[in-house]
Amino acid sequence: MATAVLNHHQQAGALLHRLRRQQADGWRLKCKPVCASTEIELSHWLQSVPWRGERPRAVLADHQTRGQGQRGRRWEAPRGGVWISAALPWNSSGGHADMLGLMVALALSERLERKGLPVRIKWPNDLLIDSRKLAGLLPRLVFRGGRLRMVRIGVGMNVANPVPAGAVALRDLLPRGCARRDVWTVEVLRALDSVQTLANRPEAVRCGIENRLWANQVKDPQSGEIWKIQGLALNGALQLRQGARTASWTRWPDGNHGNLYNLV
């Protein structure tokens, strides 16, 4: 058992070395062999070493036992995938931080498309390949005194890990040797690097997302009604129409969170 733990620490150290060699002069990185959640680890890091708006930080894990998803959902993230929680400085003088998750989704989609993968974005935070989930995102905005202090983003992407029904991993889609965790960790970090630039191009982001939406209609999980997707607002809201009625969803409707969208 002790030898296995040591090997896992050695593997984490080797990954960190490869990342620094390939990418990461601009990042402060921590790599954990196993943790409950990279979101929790990042929070602890920000508490113990307070944020000064310096270089972006990211916590990576080989294995998460209680990963955090949307609406507090918990899931296990096995070895072989890319599991990252990042904190990035934000230039609050410009940009649309409320589209953070969508901007990361677009940036990561573009990197996947370079490998010939037909990515679709399931609003607001999932990447799909042929209707199967490849990656999920967890965006957060951190304010202090009414001012945006930093942005946080959690990214989970299936690379060479086992996946449940309804999901897909890159090893199932790419030639042998192209679904390496270290390579795709770098790709995720590079996608995150581009977020501030995208924030200053909201119209381009909106068009890029609209061109990759996963469907042309959506079912309201509360009422069962079918709405036609019209596109996105500049704040990332999903614009819907049903005859003469319109709706704007700012989050996916959920019975546990009340009415999170507006009807006209």
C-alpha positions as CSV (number, residue, x, y, z in Angstrom):
1,M,0.0,0.0,0.0
2,A,2.8,2.5,0.9
3,T,4.6,1.6,-2.3
4,A,1.4,2.3,-4.3
5,V,0.9,5.7,-2.6
6,L,4.6,6.5,-3.3
7,N,4.2,5.6,-6.9
8,H,1.1,7.8,-7.2
9,H,3.1,10.7,-5.7
10,Q,5.9,10.0,-8.2
11,Q,3.4,10.0,-11.0
12,A,2.0,13.3,-9.9
13,G,5.4,14.8,-9.7
14,A,6.3,13.6,-13.1
15,L,3.1,15.1,-14.5
16,L,3.9,18.4,-12.9
17,H,7.4,18.3,-14.4
18,R,6.0,17.6,-17.9
19,L,3.5,20.4,-17.6
20,R,6.1,22.9,-16.5
21,R,8.3,21.9,-19.4
22,Q,5.5,22.1,-22.0
23,Q,3.4,25.0,-20.8
24,A,3.4,26.5,-17.6
25,D,5.7,29.4,-16.9
26,G,2.6,31.6,-16.5
27,W,0.9,29.2,-14.0
28,R,1.3,28.2,-10.4
29,L,0.4,24.5,-10.3
30,K,-0.3,21.9,-7.7
31,C,-0.8,18.3,-8.6
32,K,-2.5,15.9,-6.1
33,P,-2.4,12.1,-6.5
34,V,-5.8,11.8,-4.9
35,C,-8.1,14.3,-3.3
36,A,-11.8,14.7,-2.4
37,S,-12.2,17.6,-4.8
38,T,-9.9,20.0,-6.7
39,E,-12.4,22.7,-5.9
40,I,-11.8,22.2,-2.1
41,E,-8.1,22.0,-2.6
42,L,-8.1,25.3,-4.5
43,S,-10.1,26.9,-1.8
44,H,-7.7,25.8,0.8
45,W,-4.8,27.1,-1.2
46,L,-6.4,30.5,-1.7
47,Q,-7.0,30.6,2.1
48,S,-3.5,29.6,3.1
49,V,-1.8,31.8,0.4
50,P,-4.1,34.7,-0.1
51,W,-4.8,35.9,-3.6
52,R,-2.9,39.0,-4.7
53,G,-4.0,39.0,-8.3
54,E,-0.8,37.4,-9.4
55,R,-0.3,34.5,-11.8
56,P,-3.2,32.1,-12.3
57,R,-3.3,29.0,-10.1
58,A,-4.5,25.6,-10.8
59,V,-4.9,22.4,-8.8
60,L,-4.8,19.1,-10.7
61,A,-5.7,15.7,-9.4
62,D,-5.0,12.2,-10.7
63,H,-8.2,11.0,-9.0
64,Q,-11.1,12.8,-7.2
65,T,-13.3,10.9,-4.8
66,R,-16.0,13.6,-4.5
67,G,-15.8,15.9,-7.5
68,Q,-18.1,18.9,-7.4
69,G,-20.5,19.5,-10.3
70,Q,-23.4,21.8,-11.1
71,R,-26.0,22.3,-8.3
72,G,-23.8,20.5,-5.8
73,R,-23.8,17.2,-7.6
74,R,-21.0,14.8,-6.5
75,W,-19.2,12.4,-8.7
76,E,-16.0,10.3,-8.8
77,A,-13.3,11.3,-11.2
78,P,-11.1,8.2,-11.9
79,R,-7.5,8.2,-13.0
80,G,-6.8,9.0,-16.7
81,G,-9.0,12.1,-17.0
82,V,-8.1,15.8,-16.7
83,W,-9.5,17.2,-13.4
84,I,-8.6,20.8,-12.8
85,S,-9.7,23.7,-10.7
86,A,-8.2,27.1,-11.6
87,A,-8.3,30.7,-10.3
88,L,-7.5,33.4,-12.8
89,P,-7.1,37.2,-12.4
90,W,-9.7,39.3,-14.1
91,N,-9.4,42.7,-15.7
92,S,-12.7,44.1,-14.4
93,S,-12.5,47.2,-16.6
94,G,-13.7,45.2,-19.5
95,G,-15.1,41.8,-20.5
96,H,-18.2,39.8,-19.8
97,A,-17.4,37.6,-16.8
98,D,-21.0,36.3,-16.7
99,M,-20.2,34.3,-19.8
100,L,-17.1,32.6,-18.2
101,G,-18.3,29.0,-18.5
102,L,-19.3,29.6,-22.2
103,M,-16.0,31.3,-23.0
104,V,-14.1,28.3,-21.6
105,A,-16.4,25.9,-23.5
106,L,-15.7,27.8,-26.7
107,A,-12.0,27.9,-26.2
108,L,-11.7,24.2,-25.4
109,S,-14.1,23.3,-28.3
110,E,-11.7,25.0,-30.7
111,R,-8.8,23.1,-29.4
112,L,-10.6,19.8,-29.7
113,E,-11.8,20.7,-33.2
114,R,-8.2,21.0,-34.3
115,K,-8.1,17.2,-33.8
116,G,-11.1,16.8,-36.1
117,L,-13.6,16.2,-33.3
118,P,-17.2,17.5,-33.9
119,V,-17.8,19.2,-30.6
120,R,-21.2,20.5,-29.5
121,I,-21.9,22.7,-26.5
122,K,-24.8,21.8,-24.3
123,W,-25.7,25.0,-22.7
124,P,-24.5,26.2,-20.3
125,N,-21.5,24.0,-19.2
126,D,-21.0,20.7,-21.1
127,L,-19.1,19.6,-24.2
128,L,-20.6,16.7,-26.2
129,I,-19.4,14.5,-29.0
130,D,-22.2,12.7,-30.8
131,S,-24.6,13.5,-27.9
132,R,-22.2,11.9,-25.4
133,K,-20.6,14.0,-22.6
134,L,-16.9,14.6,-23.0
135,A,-16.3,17.5,-20.5
136,G,-18.1,19.6,-17.9
137,L,-17.3,23.0,-16.6
138,L,-18.0,24.7,-13.2
139,P,-17.6,28.5,-13.4
140,R,-17.6,30.8,-10.3
141,L,-17.2,34.5,-9.9
142,V,-15.5,35.7,-6.7
143,F,-16.4,39.3,-5.5
144,R,-15.1,41.4,-2.7
145,G,-16.8,44.7,-1.9
146,G,-18.9,44.6,-5.0
147,R,-15.8,44.2,-7.2
148,L,-14.9,41.1,-9.2
149,R,-11.8,39.8,-7.5
150,M,-11.1,36.6,-9.5
151,V,-12.8,34.0,-11.6
152,R,-12.7,30.3,-10.9
153,I,-13.3,27.5,-13.2
154,G,-13.4,23.8,-12.7
155,V,-12.8,21.5,-15.7
156,G,-13.4,17.8,-15.9
157,M,-12.6,16.1,-19.2
158,N,-12.6,12.4,-20.1
159,V,-9.3,11.4,-21.7
160,A,-8.1,7.9,-20.9
161,N,-10.4,7.1,-17.9
162,P,-13.3,4.8,-17.8
163,V,-16.6,6.6,-18.4
164,P,-20.3,5.9,-17.5
165,A,-23.1,5.3,-20.0
166,G,-23.8,8.4,-21.9
167,A,-20.3,9.7,-21.8
168,V,-17.2,9.4,-24.0
169,A,-13.4,9.7,-23.6
170,L,-10.9,11.0,-26.0
171,R,-9.2,7.5,-26.2
172,D,-12.4,6.3,-27.9
173,L,-12.2,9.1,-30.5
174,L,-8.5,9.7,-31.3
175,P,-5.7,7.6,-32.7
176,R,-3.6,5.6,-30.2
177,G,-1.2,7.8,-28.4
178,C,-3.1,11.0,-29.0
179,A,-5.3,10.7,-25.8
180,R,-2.5,11.5,-23.3
181,R,-3.5,13.1,-20.1
182,D,-0.5,15.4,-19.9
183,V,-1.1,16.7,-23.5
184,W,-4.8,17.5,-22.8
185,T,-4.0,19.1,-19.4
186,V,-1.8,21.6,-21.3
187,E,-4.6,22.1,-23.9
188,V,-7.1,22.9,-21.0
189,L,-4.6,25.4,-19.5
190,R,-4.1,27.0,-22.8
191,A,-7.9,27.3,-23.3
192,L,-8.1,29.0,-19.9
193,D,-5.3,31.4,-20.8
194,S,-7.5,32.7,-23.7
195,V,-10.5,33.5,-21.5
196,Q,-9.7,37.2,-20.8
197,T,-9.1,37.8,-24.5
198,L,-12.4,36.2,-25.4
199,A,-14.1,38.3,-22.7
200,N,-13.4,41.4,-24.7
201,R,-15.1,39.8,-27.8
202,P,-18.6,39.0,-26.5
203,E,-20.2,39.1,-30.0
204,A,-17.7,36.6,-31.4
205,V,-18.2,34.4,-28.3
206,R,-21.9,34.5,-28.8
207,C,-21.7,33.5,-32.5
208,G,-19.2,30.8,-31.7
209,I,-21.4,29.2,-29.1
210,E,-24.6,29.5,-31.2
211,N,-22.8,27.7,-34.1
212,R,-22.0,24.8,-31.7
213,L,-25.2,24.4,-29.8
214,W,-26.2,20.8,-29.2
215,A,-29.9,21.2,-30.2
216,N,-32.4,23.5,-31.9
217,Q,-35.1,22.9,-29.2
218,V,-35.2,22.1,-25.5
219,K,-37.6,20.6,-23.1
220,D,-38.4,22.4,-19.8
221,P,-37.7,19.8,-17.2
222,Q,-40.3,21.4,-14.9
223,S,-43.3,21.8,-17.2
224,G,-42.4,19.4,-20.0
225,E,-42.9,22.2,-22.6
226,I,-40.8,22.2,-25.7
227,W,-39.2,25.5,-26.6
228,K,-37.3,26.4,-29.8
229,I,-33.8,27.8,-29.2
230,Q,-33.4,31.2,-30.8
231,G,-29.8,31.8,-29.6
232,L,-27.9,33.5,-26.8
233,A,-28.0,36.9,-25.2
234,L,-24.7,38.8,-24.6
235,N,-24.9,37.7,-20.9
236,G,-25.0,34.0,-22.0
237,A,-28.7,33.5,-21.4
238,L,-30.4,31.0,-23.6
239,Q,-33.1,32.7,-25.7
240,L,-36.2,30.6,-26.4
241,R,-39.5,30.9,-28.2
242,Q,-42.8,29.0,-28.2
243,G,-45.3,30.6,-30.6
244,A,-45.8,34.2,-29.4
245,R,-44.1,33.5,-26.0
246,T,-40.4,34.0,-25.3
247,A,-38.2,32.9,-22.5
248,S,-34.7,33.6,-21.3
249,W,-32.9,31.0,-19.2
250,T,-30.0,32.2,-17.2
251,R,-29.5,28.7,-15.6
252,W,-31.0,25.4,-16.4
253,P,-34.4,25.1,-14.8
254,D,-34.3,22.8,-11.8
255,G,-37.1,21.9,-9.4
256,N,-34.9,22.4,-6.4
257,H,-34.0,26.0,-7.3
258,G,-37.3,27.6,-8.2
259,N,-37.9,29.6,-11.3
260,L,-34.5,30.6,-12.7
261,Y,-35.7,32.0,-16.0
262,N,-37.9,34.9,-17.2
263,L,-41.0,34.5,-19.4
264,V,-42.5,37.2,-21.6
